[in-house]
């Protein structure tokens, strides 16, 4: 794949590759600069995938390289609340410190709900129209004052994001599930004694929190 054609016009689809110097013209020929891309083009797709396997095919390789994946994921976060970004950044940077990783879900959950109630209600009191809607949905109606604990706040958000709720929340049902999933994790982080979680567990919780922060940020901006 050193030569990808002769006397080829630079189409709009190719222009970005030329501008980025991924491909260059040498006389009448086009040349692919990247050795990796040349190897990819000369191989079957399965063989090309082997280059990725080198990074993740063993537990040692996975442990060594997964942090870079999470760093790339962190870099994709857009206009995120500064506090939330600080928490997930700490998780990525300190994956091998289990106490740090497990301390963050509760802090992320608390901050997430601060932002949600500020955006939805402007305060920690549930407006009357929402209370009326909750009474139509369930016999166990929350109090008008938003509770302090994560479980109680998750319950309010659960009612707000039900499909049959007549009022629309900015927060999606998917984000509710991500927030609700933080509760047992955060409780474990507070009460766990003895052996700590595995590195893979820390990676999973960190990826979970990154997804939550990204989704929530987009919904709060809507």
N, C-alpha and C positions, 0 to 999 in steps of 0.2 A: 504493500500500500504506500510505498514511497512516492509513486506517481499516481494521482487520482484522475488524470485526464489531460488532454492536450487541447490547447486553443479553446478553453472554456471561458465564456463570459462570466463575470462576477455577478451572480444573481443576488437579489436581496437576501435570500436564505444564507448565502455564503458570506455576505458582507461582514457580518459580525465576527465570523471566524477569521477573515482576513484582517480586520481591524485589531483583533486580539492577538494576531500573529500566530494563531493556531495552524494556519496554512499559509504558505508563501509561494509566490511565483518565481520559478527559476527558468528563464527563457520562455519557452512555450509550454512548460510543464508546471504542474502544481505539486507542492511537496508538503507533507504533513510533518510539522516540527516535532511533535511529541512522540518519543519512542514508545510510550505506553499505548497511545492511540494506534500507532503502526502495528504493534503486537496484537492489539485488539482486532484490528481490521484483518489481520492475517490469520486469525484463529476462529474457531467456532465459539459461539456464545458461551458454551459450557466451559471451554478452556479459559476464556477471559475471566469468568467468574472465579477461577482458581486463584487469581491474584488477590481477591478479597478474602478467600479462605485462609491465605497465609496470615492475615491479620487476626482472624477470629476462630481458627479451627481447633485451638487447644485452650484449656483454661488459662494457661499462662499468657497466651497471646491476647485472649479476650480481656483479661485483667489489665494488661499493658496498654491496650488500644481503645477500650470503650470510653475512657475519659475524653478522648478527642472527639468522639461522636457526640457526647453530651455537650462539649464545648461548642461544637457547630450548632447543635440544637439551641443552646442558650443564645448564640449570636443571632438567631432568627427572630427572637422576641422583639416586637415592635415597641410602641409607646406604652411601656409597662410602668406601673406604679413603682417608685423607687424602693420602697420597703420590700415589696414582693420580689423585685429583681435582686436585692441584696440577699434575701433568704435563699433563693434558688442558686445564686452564684456561689454562696457558701457551700451548698450541698455538692455542687459540681467540683469545686476546688478541694473539698475535704471528704471525698468518697471513702477514703480508707480510715476515716474517723467516725465510727458508728454512732457515738453519742451525739456528735454534731448533726449528722444526717437525721437521726430520730427526733432531735429537738425541734426541727424546722416545720414539720407538718402542722403542729398545733399553732405555731406562730403564723404560718401561711393561712391557715383556716381562719384565725381570728382577724387578720388583716383583710382577708377576702370579704368576710361578712361586714366589716366596717365599711368597705367600699360599696358593697351591695345595698346595704340599708341607706347609706347616704345618697346613692343614686336613685333607688326606688322610692324611698319614703322621705328622705331629707332629715330623718331623725330615727330614734329607736322606739317610736310608737307606731303601731300598725294603723294606717288610716281606716276610717269607718267603712269605706266601700270594700276594702279587702276583708275586714272582719265579717261583713255581711256575706261575702262570697264564701269565706271559710265555713260559716254556719250552714250554708247550703251544701257543702262538701262533706262535712264530718260532724259527729256529735262531740268529739274531743277538740274543742276550739281552743287555740292558744290564747293566752292573755294578751291584752292590747300592748303591753310592754314587751319588746323583744328580749328573750331570755339571754343570760350571760353565757351559758354553757353551749358548746358546739352542737350537742345533740338537739337541744331545743331550737336553735337557729336553723339546723338542717330540717327540722320538722316544719317550720314555717315556710322554708324554701320549697320543700316537697309539695306542700299544698299549692303554692304559687305556680309551680311548674306542671301541675297535673293537666292532662290533656283536656279534661272536662271543666277546667277552671274558666269562668267567664271573663276574667280580666287577664291581660297579657303582661307577663314579666319580661324584662330584657334578658333575663338569665335563662338559658336553655335547660332542658331536662338532663342533657348530657353533662353540663357543668355541675348541676346538682349532684349527679352520681359521683363525679370526681371529688366534690367537696365531702359528700357523705362517706366516701371511702377513706378519707383522712382520719375520721374519728377513731376507729380501732387502732390505726397506726400511731396516732398521737397519744392514745392512752397507753399503748405498749411502751412508747418512748419514756413516759413518766414513771411507769411502775415496774419495768423489766429489771430483773436481777440476774446475776450470773452471766452465762455465755451471751455474747452479743450476736447480732445478726450477721449473715454472710455478706461478702462484698457484693454478690449478685443481688441480694435483697436491697442493699443501699442503692444500687444502680436502678432497680425497678421503681423504688419509691421516688428517686430523683426524677426519672423520666415522667412518672405520674404527675409530680408537682409542676414540672415544666409545661406539660400539656394543659394542666389546670390554669396556670398563670396566663398562658397564651390565649386560651378560649375566653377566660373571664375578662381579660383586657379588651378583647375585641367587642364583647357584649356590652361592657360598661361604656364603650365609646359610641355605641350605636344610638 
